[in-house]
Amino acid sequence: MIPMVDMARVFAKHGDDVDVTIIVTKANAAVINKNIDGDFNAGRHHNIRTHVLPFPSAEVGLPEGIESFSSENSDETNAAIHQAQLLLRKPMEQVFYDMRPDCIVADLFYPWTLEVANQLGIPRLAFRGGSYFSLCAEHSVRLHYNSSSSNSHDNDDVVSLLGLPHKIEMLTSQLPEWSKTTTSFTAIMDRLRETEEKSYGILMNSFHELESAYEEHYKTTMGLKAWSIGPAKMALEIGGSSHANLMALIHDLNSLKSMRN
């Protein structure tokens, strides 16, 4: 969540014509407002605001304050959070229709924002806070391993992640749980990935010099458009690859806006 907010702050620093609104729930607002308020307190005034929505905890049987996914959560808790996010669709849609934005940036867990973006005739960008390497490795596991093939190996067996730029080996015990056992969360993740592939492109919290081989693999082998504009500090450094990619993306978005007008 914080990397995505940092990216929003970077966009908001690029001219008076960039106006950023972050739609967030109450508990998460308390976290991100510290970063946004820090900019204002330091004299960095830019066009960024939050729009806070109540999180439907009671409707899905969650205690107050649990509003985001975590590796510490059980699959059942994460599935309940996903259900709560689905209930947020109508109030969030209304915000979009009222504001009429030029672009929607959403993380993996709001796939329906693609439908809203298509209805409004604007691009939808998917934000990824991880690395190209992790996405490429995940793609390899999904292509070459499933619950039946994983279960045919002992936990100490070594498996190779096929098709990657480097030779990567793991123990079967190190493969993600979703590749070993089909759960309610597995189907959710499959749908989210499909939506991501239909988006205008992917915003990556990474930079070219860090993992150039996997950036190229992601774009060519997986066939997805992506911009490496992270971390936020590097995106503000003129001359760096992240700043250049950010400027290229803003140019693309301005061109799309001009075509709509």
Secondary structure per residue as TSV (DSSP state, phi and psi in degrees):
chain	resnum	aa	ss	phi	psi
A	1	M	-	360.0	-44.9
A	2	I	H	-62.6	-44.5
A	3	P	H	-58.3	-36.8
A	4	M	H	-67.5	-39.9
A	5	V	H	-65.8	-41.1
A	6	D	H	-59.6	-38.8
A	7	M	H	-66.6	-38.1
A	8	A	H	-62.5	-38.8
A	9	R	H	-64.9	-36.9
A	10	V	H	-63.8	-45.7
A	11	F	H	-59.6	-42.1
A	12	A	H	-67.8	-17.8
A	13	K	T	-85.5	-1.3
A	14	H	S	-104.8	69.3
A	15	G	-	94.7	157.6
A	16	D	T	-70.1	-16.4
A	17	D	T	-86.0	-1.0
A	18	V	-	-102.8	115.4
A	19	D	-	-120.5	116.7
A	20	V	E	-111.6	130.8
A	21	T	E	-122.0	128.1
A	22	I	E	-103.6	117.7
A	23	I	E	-88.3	123.7
A	24	V	E	-147.1	156.5
A	25	T	E	-92.1	168.9
A	26	K	H	-58.1	-53.2
A	27	A	H	-63.4	-38.4
A	28	N	H	-72.3	-30.4
A	29	A	H	-61.6	-37.7
A	30	A	H	-61.8	-29.1
A	31	V	H	-79.2	-49.1
A	32	I	H	-78.0	-24.1
A	33	N	H	-63.4	-25.9
A	34	K	H	-61.3	-41.1
A	35	N	H	-69.7	-44.2
A	36	I	H	-67.0	-44.6
A	37	D	H	-62.6	-32.6
A	38	G	H	-61.5	-36.5
A	39	D	H	-63.7	-46.1
A	40	F	H	-65.8	-40.5
A	41	N	H	-66.0	-27.4
A	42	A	T	-88.1	5.2
A	43	G	T	84.3	9.6
A	44	R	-	-94.8	88.2
A	45	H	-	-91.5	124.3
A	46	H	-	-147.1	170.5
A	47	N	S	-83.6	85.8
A	48	I	E	-144.1	138.6
A	49	R	E	-148.4	165.9
A	50	T	E	-113.9	147.1
A	51	H	E	-120.5	109.8
A	52	V	E	-93.3	130.5
A	53	L	E	-117.8	145.6
A	54	P	-	-71.0	141.0
A	55	F	-	-91.2	128.5
A	56	P	-	-78.5	62.5
A	57	S	T	-61.2	-49.1
A	58	A	G	-61.8	-36.7
A	59	E	G	-63.3	-26.7
A	60	V	G	-113.3	9.2
A	61	G	T	75.9	28.9
A	62	L	-	-103.3	146.2
A	63	P	-	-69.7	156.8
A	64	E	T	-60.7	140.4
A	65	G	T	97.8	-15.4
A	66	I	-	-93.8	100.1
A	67	E	-	-129.3	3.1
A	68	S	S	-142.0	156.7
A	69	F	-	-70.3	147.7
A	70	S	-	-150.6	146.1
A	71	S	T	-65.7	-17.2
A	72	E	T	-83.1	-13.8
A	73	N	S	-77.8	152.6
A	74	S	-	-75.6	163.7
A	75	D	H	-59.8	-35.3
A	76	E	H	-66.1	-41.0
A	77	T	H	-65.4	-44.4
A	78	N	H	-64.1	-36.7
A	79	A	H	-65.3	-37.4
A	80	A	H	-67.0	-38.7
A	81	I	H	-62.3	-41.2
A	82	H	H	-61.9	-40.7
A	83	Q	H	-62.9	-39.6
A	84	A	H	-64.0	-38.1
A	85	Q	H	-65.4	-34.3
A	86	L	H	-64.4	-36.0
A	87	L	H	-69.0	-21.3
A	88	L	T	-78.8	-6.5
A	89	R	H	-58.0	-50.6
A	90	K	H	-61.7	-50.0
A	91	P	H	-63.4	-34.2
A	92	M	H	-71.0	-40.1
A	93	E	H	-56.8	-42.5
A	94	Q	H	-62.0	-37.5
A	95	V	H	-61.3	-44.9
A	96	F	H	-63.0	-45.0
A	97	Y	H	-67.1	-33.8
A	98	D	H	-71.6	-38.9
A	99	M	H	-84.2	-29.4
A	100	R	-	52.5	63.7
A	101	P	-	-71.3	166.3
A	102	D	S	-90.6	-14.1
A	103	C	-	-162.2	147.1
A	104	I	E	-116.7	127.7
A	105	V	E	-111.0	121.1
A	106	A	E	-134.6	151.2
A	107	D	E	-83.8	-177.8
A	108	L	T	-58.0	-29.5
A	109	F	T	-93.1	14.6
A	110	Y	-	-126.7	64.2
A	111	P	T	-63.5	-29.3
A	112	W	T	-67.0	-14.9
A	113	T	H	-63.9	-20.8
A	114	L	H	-64.7	-41.9
A	115	E	H	-62.7	-42.6
A	116	V	H	-64.0	-44.1
A	117	A	H	-60.5	-41.7
A	118	N	H	-64.5	-39.2
A	119	Q	H	-66.0	-35.8
A	120	L	H	-84.3	-9.2
A	121	G	T	71.7	34.1
A	122	I	-	-126.2	160.4
A	123	P	-	-75.1	149.2
A	124	R	E	-117.7	122.8
A	125	L	E	-105.2	135.3
A	126	A	E	-96.9	131.3
A	127	F	E	-97.8	134.8
A	128	R	E	-124.9	120.4
A	129	G	-	-88.4	-4.9
A	130	G	S	-93.7	-152.9
A	131	S	-	-111.4	160.7
A	132	Y	H	-62.5	-39.4
A	133	F	H	-57.7	-45.9
A	134	S	H	-64.6	-37.4
A	135	L	H	-69.0	-39.9
A	136	C	H	-67.8	-39.4
A	137	A	H	-65.2	-42.1
A	138	E	H	-60.7	-41.9
A	139	H	H	-62.2	-41.4
A	140	S	H	-63.3	-43.1
A	141	V	H	-62.8	-42.8
A	142	R	H	-64.9	-34.9
A	143	L	H	-74.6	-38.3
A	144	H	H	-112.6	-10.3
A	145	Y	-	-134.0	141.5
A	146	N	-	-139.6	-176.9
A	147	S	H	-60.0	-36.8
A	148	S	H	-73.1	-42.2
A	149	S	H	-70.7	-36.1
A	150	S	H	-66.8	-39.9
A	151	N	H	-72.3	-13.4
A	152	S	T	-80.6	-7.9
A	153	H	S	-104.4	151.2
A	154	D	-	-76.7	158.2
A	155	N	T	-60.0	-27.8
A	156	D	T	-91.4	0.3
A	157	D	-	-68.9	143.5
A	158	V	E	-95.0	129.7
A	159	V	E	-120.2	146.6
A	160	S	E	-99.1	138.8
A	161	L	-	-86.6	105.5
A	162	L	T	-77.6	149.6
A	163	G	T	83.1	4.8
A	164	L	S	-90.5	160.4
A	165	P	S	-61.1	-26.6
A	166	H	S	-123.7	162.7
A	167	K	-	-76.8	114.8
A	168	I	-	-121.7	125.7
A	169	E	E	-124.4	146.8
A	170	M	E	-139.6	159.4
A	171	L	E	-79.3	149.5
A	172	T	G	-55.5	-35.1
A	173	S	G	-65.3	-18.8
A	174	Q	G	-91.1	-8.9
A	175	L	S	-65.7	147.5
A	176	P	-	-62.0	151.6
A	177	E	G	-60.9	-33.8
A	178	W	G	-67.4	-17.7
A	179	S	G	-84.6	-11.4
A	180	K	T	-104.4	-37.6
A	181	T	S	-136.0	130.5
A	182	T	-	-81.3	122.4
A	183	T	-	-123.9	178.6
A	184	S	H	-62.5	-28.3
A	185	F	H	-75.9	-23.8
A	186	T	H	-62.5	-46.6
A	187	A	H	-64.5	-37.7
A	188	I	H	-60.9	-47.8
A	189	M	H	-63.7	-37.2
A	190	D	H	-60.9	-44.0
A	191	R	H	-66.7	-39.7
A	192	L	H	-64.1	-40.2
A	193	R	H	-66.5	-38.1
A	194	E	H	-61.6	-41.4
A	195	T	H	-65.3	-40.6
A	196	E	H	-58.6	-40.3
A	197	E	H	-67.1	-21.6
A	198	K	T	-93.9	-2.3
A	199	S	S	-74.1	167.7
A	200	Y	S	-62.6	-35.0
A	201	G	E	178.2	-179.3
A	202	I	E	-118.9	132.6
A	203	L	E	-95.5	121.7
A	204	M	E	-108.8	132.0
A	205	N	S	-84.0	59.7
A	206	S	-	-147.2	176.5
A	207	F	-	-139.7	153.6
A	208	H	T	-57.2	-43.7
A	209	E	T	-64.7	-23.3
A	210	L	T	-75.8	-42.5
A	211	E	S	-149.4	56.1
A	212	S	H	-59.4	-38.7
A	213	A	H	-62.6	-39.2
A	214	Y	H	-81.9	-25.0
A	215	E	H	-64.4	-46.8
A	216	E	H	-65.8	-39.8
A	217	H	H	-61.3	-43.3
A	218	Y	H	-61.5	-43.7
A	219	K	H	-74.3	-38.3
A	220	T	H	-88.8	-55.2
A	221	T	T	-68.0	-42.1
A	222	M	S	-89.5	-14.4
A	223	G	-	69.1	31.9
A	224	L	-	-113.1	142.0
A	225	K	-	-79.5	131.7
A	226	A	E	-146.6	149.6
A	227	W	E	-122.0	125.1
A	228	S	E	-90.9	102.1
A	229	I	-	-127.1	30.8
A	230	G	-	-121.9	173.7
A	231	P	S	-68.8	174.9
A	232	A	H	-56.7	-40.6
A	233	K	H	-59.9	-41.4
A	234	M	H	-71.7	-29.2
A	235	A	H	-67.3	-18.0
A	236	L	T	-95.1	-7.8
A	237	E	S	-88.5	107.2
A	238	I	T	-61.7	132.0
A	239	G	T	105.0	-19.5
A	240	G	S	-85.0	163.8
A	241	S	H	-66.5	-36.7
A	242	S	H	-65.5	-40.5
A	243	H	H	-66.2	-41.4
A	244	A	H	-62.6	-41.7
A	245	N	H	-66.4	-37.8
A	246	L	H	-62.9	-44.7
A	247	M	H	-64.1	-38.3
A	248	A	H	-64.9	-39.9
A	249	L	H	-66.0	-45.5
A	250	I	H	-60.8	-38.4
A	251	H	H	-62.6	-43.8
A	252	D	H	-60.8	-44.5
A	253	L	H	-66.5	-38.6
A	254	N	H	-65.0	-37.5
A	255	S	H	-65.1	-42.0
A	256	L	H	-63.5	-39.1
A	257	K	H	-64.2	-41.9
A	258	S	H	-63.8	-36.4
A	259	M	H	-67.8	-30.2
A	260	R	H	-78.0	-28.3
A	261	N	-	-83.4	360.0
